């Protein structure tokens, strides 16, 4: 059941991001890129899965005796955390560039911006 919910959430995020990418407003295009990057992060976390932990794979759990809880793959979590930070920086930079485009051209319509050249 959890896999179905995660698949639906990832699919909905990708669909929403694609829908926003196809809009004429530059701000919506930026938000579409941000949503697609977050959908990719959710996908990676979902595919990382939960595995039974051993004292060799997670040294911190060595003193817990025979009952070692299940853990998620820490490598996937570290990569997704890095991707979230990079995605946040990219979104902030794209929004600042969008503001600069608005100051220069007085519009955020992508088709109008293409006609200004």
MIDOSE-1310 file (N, C-alpha, C; in nm, 2 decimals, decimal comma, always signed):
residues 117
xxxx	+0,08/-0,12/+0,00/+0,00/+0,00/+0,00/+0,09/+0,13/+0,00; +0,20/+0,12/+0,08/+0,28/+0,24/+0,08/+0,35/+0,27/-0,05; +0,38/+0,16/-0,12/+0,45/+0,18/-0,26/+0,35/+0,25/-0,35; +0,22/+0,22/-0,34/+0,12/+0,28/-0,43/+0,11/+0,42/-0,40
xxxx	+0,11/+0,46/-0,27/+0,09/+0,60/-0,23/+0,21/+0,68/-0,28; +0,33/+0,62/-0,26/+0,46/+0,69/-0,30/+0,46/+0,71/-0,45; +0,42/+0,60/-0,52/+0,42/+0,61/-0,67/+0,32/+0,72/-0,72; +0,20/+0,73/-0,65/+0,10/+0,83/-0,69/+0,16/+0,97/-0,65
xxxx	+0,22/+0,98/-0,54/+0,28/+1,11/-0,50/+0,39/+1,16/-0,60; +0,48/+1,07/-0,64/+0,58/+1,10/-0,73/+0,52/+1,13/-0,87; +0,42/+1,06/-0,91/+0,36/+1,08/-1,04/+0,29/+1,22/-1,04; +0,22/+1,25/-0,93/+0,15/+1,38/-0,92/+0,24/+1,49/-0,92
xxxx	+0,36/+1,48/-0,85/+0,46/+1,59/-0,85/+0,52/+1,61/-0,99; +0,55/+1,50/-1,06/+0,61/+1,51/-1,19/+0,50/+1,57/-1,29; +0,38/+1,53/-1,27/+0,27/+1,59/-1,36/+0,25/+1,74/-1,33; +0,25/+1,78/-1,21/+0,23/+1,92/-1,17/+0,35/+2,00/-1,22
xxxx	+0,47/+1,95/-1,20/+0,59/+2,02/-1,25/+0,59/+2,03/-1,40; +0,55/+1,93/-1,47/+0,55/+1,94/-1,62/+0,44/+2,04/-1,66; +0,33/+2,04/-1,60/+0,22/+2,13/-1,63/+0,27/+2,27/-1,61; +0,34/+2,30/-1,50/+0,39/+2,44/-1,48/+0,50/+2,48/-1,57
xxxx	+0,58/+2,38/-1,62/+0,68/+2,41/-1,71/+0,63/+2,45/-1,85; +0,51/+2,41/-1,88/+0,45/+2,44/-2,01/+0,37/+2,57/-2,01; +0,37/+2,64/-1,90/+0,29/+2,77/-1,89/+0,37/+2,88/-1,95; +0,31/+2,99/-1,98/+0,37/+3,11/-2,04/+0,44/+3,20/-1,94
xxxx	+0,40/+3,19/-1,81/+0,46/+3,28/-1,71/+0,59/+3,23/-1,66; +0,69/+3,31/-1,66/+0,83/+3,27/-1,62/+0,84/+3,22/-1,48; +0,76/+3,28/-1,39/+0,76/+3,23/-1,25/+0,71/+3,09/-1,23; +0,60/+3,06/-1,31/+0,55/+2,93/-1,31/+0,65/+2,83/-1,36
xxxx	+0,72/+2,87/-1,46/+0,82/+2,78/-1,52/+0,93/+2,75/-1,41; +0,97/+2,85/-1,34/+1,07/+2,83/-1,23/+1,01/+2,73/-1,12; +0,89/+2,76/-1,08/+0,83/+2,67/-0,98/+0,81/+2,52/-1,04; +0,79/+2,51/-1,17/+0,78/+2,38/-1,23/+0,91/+2,31/-1,22
xxxx	+1,02/+2,38/-1,24/+1,15/+2,31/-1,23/+1,18/+2,27/-1,08; +1,14/+2,36/-0,99/+1,16/+2,32/-0,85/+1,08/+2,20/-0,81; +0,95/+2,19/-0,85/+0,87/+2,08/-0,82/+0,92/+1,95/-0,88; +0,97/+1,96/-1,00/+1,03/+1,84/-1,07/+1,15/+1,79/-0,99
xxxx	+1,23/+1,88/-0,95/+1,35/+1,84/-0,87/+1,31/+1,78/-0,74; +1,21/+1,83/-0,68/+1,17/+1,77/-0,55/+1,10/+1,63/-0,58; +1,03/+1,62/-0,69/+0,98/+1,49/-0,73/+1,09/+1,38/-0,75; +1,20/+1,43/-0,81/+1,31/+1,33/-0,83/+1,37/+1,29/-0,69
xxxx	+1,37/+1,39/-0,59/+1,42/+1,36/-0,46/+1,33/+1,26/-0,39; +1,20/+1,27/-0,40/+1,11/+1,18/-0,34/+1,12/+1,04/-0,40; +1,14/+1,04/-0,54/+1,16/+0,91/-0,61/+1,29/+0,84/-0,56; +1,40/+0,92/-0,54/+1,52/+0,86/-0,49/+1,50/+0,80/-0,35
xxxx	+1,43/+0,88/-0,26/+1,41/+0,83/-0,13/+1,32/+0,70/-0,13; +1,22/+0,70/-0,21/+1,14/+0,58/-0,22/+1,21/+0,46/-0,27; +1,30/+0,48/-0,36/+1,38/+0,37/-0,42/+1,49/+0,32/-0,32; +1,53/+0,41/-0,23/+1,64/+0,37/-0,14/+1,59/+0,26/-0,05
xxxx	+1,47/+0,26/-0,01/+1,41/+0,16/+0,07/+1,46/+0,15/+0,21; +1,41/+0,06/+0,29/+1,45/+0,03/+0,43/+1,50/-0,11/+0,43; +1,62/-0,12/+0,49/+1,69/-0,25/+0,50/+1,72/-0,29/+0,64; +1,73/-0,42/+0,67/+1,76/-0,45/+0,81/+1,90/-0,41/+0,84
xxxx	+1,92/-0,35/+0,95/+2,05/-0,30/+0,99/+2,13/-0,40/+1,06; +2,26/-0,40/+1,05/+2,35/-0,48/+1,12/+2,45/-0,39/+1,19; +2,52/-0,44/+1,29/+2,62/-0,36/+1,36/+2,74/-0,33/+1,26; +2,76/-0,41/+1,16/+2,87/-0,38/+1,06/+2,83/-0,26/+0,97
xxxx	+2,70/-0,26/+0,93/+2,66/-0,15/+0,84/+2,63/-0,02/+0,91; +2,59/-0,02/+1,03/+2,57/+0,10/+1,11/+2,64/+0,08/+1,24; +2,76/+0,13/+1,25/+2,84/+0,11/+1,37/+2,78/+0,17/+1,50; +2,70/+0,27/+1,49/+2,64/+0,33/+1,61/+2,55/+0,23/+1,68
xxxx	+2,49/+0,14/+1,60/+2,39/+0,05/+1,66/+2,46/-0,08/+1,72; +2,59/-0,08/+1,73/+2,66/-0,20/+1,78/+2,63/-0,23/+1,92; +2,60/-0,13/+2,00/+2,57/-0,16/+2,14/+2,43/-0,19/+2,18; +2,34/-0,21/+2,08/+2,20/-0,23/+2,10/+2,17/-0,38/+2,12
xxxx	+2,26/-0,47/+2,12/+2,24/-0,61/+2,14/+2,19/-0,67/+2,01; +2,09/-0,77/+2,04/+2,04/-0,85/+1,92/+1,94/-0,77/+1,84; +1,86/-0,69/+1,91/+1,75/-0,61/+1,85/+1,80/-0,48/+1,78; +1,83/-0,49/+1,66/+1,88/-0,37/+1,58/+1,77/-0,33/+1,49
xxxx	+1,72/-0,20/+1,50/+1,61/-0,16/+1,42/+1,64/-0,15/+1,27; +1,54/-0,15/+1,19/+1,56/-0,13/+1,04/+1,60/+0,02/+1,02; +1,68/+0,04/+0,92/+1,73/+0,17/+0,89/+1,72/+0,19/+0,74; +1,71/+0,32/+0,70/+1,72/+0,35/+0,56/+1,86/+0,37/+0,52
xxxx	+1,89/+0,36/+0,39/+2,02/+0,37/+0,34/+2,07/+0,51/+0,36; +2,18/+0,53/+0,44/+2,23/+0,67/+0,46/+2,29/+0,74/+0,34; +2,34/+0,66/+0,25/+2,40/+0,72/+0,13/+2,29/+0,80/+0,05; +2,17/+0,73/+0,03/+2,06/+0,79/-0,04/+2,02/+0,92/+0,03
xxxx	+2,01/+0,91/+0,16/+1,96/+1,03/+0,24/+2,06/+1,14/+0,22; +2,19/+1,12/+0,22/+2,29/+1,22/+0,21/+2,28/+1,28/+0,07; +2,27/+1,20/-0,03/+2,26/+1,25/-0,17/+2,13/+1,34/-0,19; +2,02/+1,30/-0,13/+1,90/+1,37/-0,14/+1,91/+1,50/-0,07
xxxx	+1,97/+1,50/+0,05/+1,99/+1,62/+0,13/+2,07/+1,72/+0,05; +2,18/+1,68/-0,02/+2,26/+1,76/-0,10/+2,18/+1,82/-0,22; +2,10/+1,73/-0,28/+2,01/+1,77/-0,39/+1,91/+1,88/-0,35; +1,86/+1,87/-0,23/+1,76/+1,96/-0,18/+1,83/+2,10/-0,16
xxxx	+1,95/+2,10/-0,11/+2,02/+2,23/-0,09/+2,05/+2,29/-0,22; +2,10/+2,21/-0,32/+2,14/+2,26/-0,45/+2,01/+2,31/-0,52; +1,90/+2,24/-0,51/+1,77/+2,28/-0,57/+1,72/+2,41/-0,51; +1,73/+2,43/-0,38/+1,69/+2,55/-0,32/+1,77/+2,67/-0,37
xxxx	+1,90/+2,65/-0,38/+1,99/+2,76/-0,44/+1,95/+2,79/-0,58; +1,93/+2,68/-0,66/+1,89/+2,70/-0,80/+1,76/+2,78/-0,81; +1,66/+2,75/-0,73/+1,53/+2,81/-0,74/+1,55/+2,96/-0,70; +1,62/+2,99/-0,59/+1,64/+3,13/-0,55/+1,71/+3,21/-0,66
xxxx	+1,81/+3,15/-0,72/+1,88/+3,22/-0,83/+1,79/+3,24/-0,95; +1,71/+3,14/-0,99/+1,62/+3,16/-1,10/+1,51/+3,26/-1,07; +1,47/+3,27/-0,95/+1,37/+3,38/-0,91/+1,43/+3,51/-0,92; +1,56/+3,53/-0,88/+1,62/+3,66/-0,89/+1,64/+3,69/-1,03
xxxx	+1,68/+3,60/-1,12/+1,69/+3,63/-1,26/+1,56/+3,66/-1,32; +1,45/+3,60/-1,27/+1,32/+3,64/-1,32/+1,28/+3,78/-1,29; +1,32/+3,82/-1,17/+1,29/+3,96/-1,13/+1,37/+4,06/-1,21; +1,49/+4,02/-1,24/+1,57/+4,11/-1,33/+1,52/+4,12/-1,47
xxxx	+1,47/+4,01/-1,52/+1,40/+4,01/-1,65/+1,28/+4,10/-1,65; +1,20/+4,09/-1,54/+1,08/+4,17/-1,53/+1,12/+4,32/-1,52; +1,23/+4,36/-1,46/+1,27/+4,49/-1,45/+1,32/+4,54/-1,59; +1,38/+4,46/-1,67/+1,43/+4,50/-1,80/+1,32/+4,51/-1,90
xxxx	+1,23/+4,41/-1,90/+1,13/+4,40/-2,01/+0,98/+4,43/-1,97; +0,96/+4,45/-1,84/+0,82/+4,48/-1,79/+0,72/+4,37/-1,82; +0,77/+4,25/-1,84/+0,68/+4,13/-1,86/+0,75/+4,01/-1,82; +0,67/+3,91/-1,78/+0,72/+3,77/-1,75/+0,67/+3,67/-1,84
xxxx	+0,60/+3,71/-1,95/+0,54/+3,62/-2,05/+0,65/+3,57/-2,13; +0,67/+3,44/-2,14/+0,78/+3,38/-2,22/+0,77/+3,41/-2,37; +0,65/+3,41/-2,42/+0,64/+3,44/-2,56/+0,67/+3,59/-2,60; +0,63/+3,68/-2,51/+0,67/+3,82/-2,53/+0,82/+3,84/-2,51
xxxx	+0,88/+3,77/-2,42/+1,03/+3,78/-2,41/+1,10/+3,73/-2,53; +1,04/+3,63/-2,60/+1,10/+3,58/-2,72/+1,09/+3,68/-2,84; +0,99/+3,76/-2,83/+0,96/+3,86/-2,94/+1,05/+3,99/-2,92; +1,11/+4,01/-2,80/+1,19/+4,13/-2,78/+1,32/+4,12/-2,84
x	+1,37/+4,01/-2,89/+1,50/+4,00/-2,95/+1,50/+4,06/-3,08
